[in-house]
Amino acid sequence: MKTQFGIHTRGGVITERDADYATIRLRIPAGVLSAAQLRGIAEIAEKYGDGGVHLTMRQTIELPHVDPSLLEDIAAVLGENGTPLGAERDEVVNVMACPGLERCKYANVETTELAKRIDHLVFGKEMPVKVRISIAGCTYACGSPQLNEIGIVGRIRPLRIPGLCTGCGTCVEYCRNCAIAIRDGISVLDESKCLQCGICIYSCPFHLLKSEYPHYQILVGGRRGMEPRIGRELINVETEDEVVAVVERIIDWIYRRAWSGRLLADQLDELDFDRFKEMMEKEFSTDRGD
């Protein structure tokens, strides 16, 4: 049996429990596919696999039970289909994103095109540790960005204009974090409890709440698994271009300083995260507070 060792070493090729077969993981940034690409994947699965596919946790697709001798042919047809080999090892893996402004009524920022930009910039880069990136359009954080090596969250700060609130209490009912109360006939926000989700802005029936500060919160060093850990806040920035630039800096920082064999979450103190945070805040000085 002729095995394509160059292809076999790619992160998108995963040896199964039965080593006579491999699972092929695809690259699908933000989990977005056209109907034509889906049909192509189905045809490839039927021709080269067992006819089934597996939807992964990271918004991509795996083709199970593939003959390793066919890897080169499979890689070629997957590339033609616009769904090339993915990544799984110590590299930047598939970039996740929620639907964002296009479809979600809770979203504060666009996510899909941002995920594609980040994917184009850093996907598949060999790293000392696996790097997972997840983008959420709001603080409901459906894709758990806080539990990824790099998490991006769209937030929005509500602005209350004095003298206009009717005290109807609608925003109080909608706030899931109990950060708003009615006092003396007007709504009062407890800044310490506010997650900047923006729901109170959208819920106001009189449109009296405004958006003061839409921005992206960027976190570093989260992890899932047996001992999950919330990532640490690195910086807040206001534009997609700044997000892309910050992600590029983070990837370079990890590449140059992190050690193999340990998750990034376990290395942050040794990598002097606080100093890196200080450097980033000086370079991207748009942080206007929590």
N, C-alpha and C positions, 0 to 999 in steps of 0.2 A: 504494500500500500504506500503510495507516494504522498507524503505529508508536506504541506507548505509551511516550513518552520517560521519564515518571516511573518506570515499572516497569523500563525498560531500564537505568536508572542504578543499580539495586539491585545489591548485591554478589553475590547469588545468580544473576544473569544474566551469562553469560560468552559473549562473541562468539567464534564459531568461526573457524577458518582461512578457511573460506568464509563471508564476512560476511553472506550471506543467511540464515544459521542461527545459533541460539544454543543453548548448553547451560544447563540449569537445575539449579542445585545446591540440595539440600534441607537443611532444618534438622532434624537428628535427634540430640539430645543423648545422649551415651553410646552411640550407634548402636542404640538399643533401639526396636523397632517391634512392633506387634501383627500378627497374621496378617491382620486386616481392613485395616490400613493398607498392608500389602504388596500385598494384592489391589487396593486403591485406586490405588497407585502403578502397578501393571501396567496397569490400565485407562487411567490418564492417559497413560502412555507410548504405549500403542497408539493412543489418540485424537489426541494432540497431537504425538507424536514419531515415531520410526521403529520403535517397538515394543521397543526395547532400553533397558537401563539400565546405568550404570557405577557400581561400588562404589569409592568414593574411599579415599585413605589416612587420612582423618580420620573414618571411621565414618559417612559419610553416603552419599547416592545422588545421581547426576546423571542427568538426562534429556537425551540428546543429540539434535541435529538438529531443534530446535523452530523453527517459524515465528515470528519476532519480533512479527508483527502479532497473535498470539494470546496474548501475555504476560499481559495483564490477566485473560483468562478462565482461563489456567493457574494464575495466582496465587490466584484465587478458589477453584478446586476443590482445589488443594493445601492451602489453609487449612482447608477443610471436612474434608479427610482427616486433619488433625492433623499434616501434614508440610509446613509452609510454606516459603517461599523462604529459602534459607540465606544465607551470607556468604562473601566471598572476598577483598575488597579490604582497605584499611587500616581494619580494624574487628576486633571480637572474633568469631572464627569458631567453627565447631562444636566444642563441648566434648567431648573424648574421655574414655573411662574403660574399664578392664578390668572383668570380671564381679564382682570383689570378693568379699566374704564370702558372697554368695548362692550362688555356684557353685564358686569356686576354692579348693582345699584349701590353697593357699599364702598366701592373702590375710590381711592383718592388720587391714584396715579396710573399711568399707562404701564403695562408690564410686559406684554408679549414681544413687542419690538425691542424693548430694552433687553430681554432675555436673549434675543437673537443677536444683538450687538455684542453682548458679553460672550456668548458662545463663539462668535466669529473671532473674537480677540484672544480667548484663552482656552477654549475647549481642547482636551486631549494633551495639554502640556504636561510633560513628565515632571513630577513633583516628589519631594521627599515623603509626603503624606498625601492621602486621598483628600481632594478638595471638592466639597459639595456646595453648590450655590443655589439658593432659593429666593424668589422674589414674591412678595405679597403686596397687593394693592391697598391693603388697609390693615389695621391692627388686629382684626379677627385672625389674620395670619393662617389661612387654611393650609398652606404648604409648609408650616412649621419652620419659617426662616430662622427662628431663634435657636433651632437645634441643628443648624448646618454650620460648616466651617466659615461660610460667608452668608449672612442673611441681610436682605434688603426689604424694608417695610415702608409703605407709603402712609404718611401721617398728615394730619391737617389740624391746625390750632383754631378753635372757635373764637370769634371776636364778638363781644357783647357791647352794643352801643347804648350807653346810659340814657335812660329816659324813654326808651321805646318798648321795653318788655311789657306785655300785658299780664304776665303771671298766670297764663293758662295751664302751665304745668306739663305740656306735651313733651318737652325736652327731658323733664324729670322721669317720665314714664319710659322713654326710649333709652336713656343712659343705663347701660348694663353694669357700669362700674360704680353706680351710686355717687357720682361726682357732682351732681347738681341738686339743689334744694330750692324751694320757694320760701323767701324770707321777705316780710314786709311787702308782699305783693309782686315781687320780681324774682327772677331766677338768679341764683348765685352759684358760681362754679368753684369747686375745691380743686385748685391746680394740682395739689399733691396726689389726687386720685384720678385726674384726667389722663387718659391714654392717647388723646388726640386722634380718636377714631373718626370724628367728623359727623357722627350720627345725629347729634343734636342740631347741627346746621341743617341737615336734610329734613329733619323731622318738624322744624318750626313751621306751623301752618301760615304764619304771617311773613315768613322770609325775613325775620329781623336779626337772625344770627348770620354772620358773614365769616368767610375764610380769611384768617389773618396770615397764615404761614404754611402753605402746602410744602412738604419736603420729604426726603427719603432718609430714614434712619438706617444706618449700616452697622451691623453687628459682626463680630469675629469670634470664632472658637467654640461654637455650639457643637453638641454631639447628641446622637440618639443612642440606642443600644441598652445594655444592662445598667449603665449608670449615666442616664441622660444629664446634660448640663446646658444651661442657657448661655448663649454667646454674650460676650461683653460689648457694650456700645462703644463704637469707635468714633463716629462722627455723624452729623446731620448735614446733608447738602440739598440744594434746591433744584438742580437740573439733571437731566439724563446724562449729559456730557460729563458732569462732575462725578456721577455714580460710576460711569465707565472708567474714568481716570482713577478714582479711588480703588476700584476693584483691581485695576492693573497694578497699582502700588502694593496692594495687599498680596497679590500673587507673587510679585517680585520679592517682597519681604519674606514670605513663607519659603520660596524657592531658595533664597540665599541663606536663611538662618535656621530653618527647622531641621530636626533630626528624623531619620527614618525609624520605623519600628514603634512609634508612639503616635497617638492621635494628637492633633493640634491642640485640643482642649487641655491636654495634660502638660503642654509646654509653654503656655502663654507667659507665665511668670519668668521662666528661664530665658525666654526670648525678649524680655523687657517690653512687654506689651504697653505699659504705661508711657514709656519713652516714645514708642512708635505712635501712640495716640496723640501725644503732645506734638510730634512732628507733623502729623496729618492735620491737626487743628490749625497749626500755623500756616500750612500750605493751602488749606481750604477753609478759610476763616469765615464761614457762614453760619456757624452754630449759634442759634438764638435761644438756647436753653431747652429744658425738657418740658 
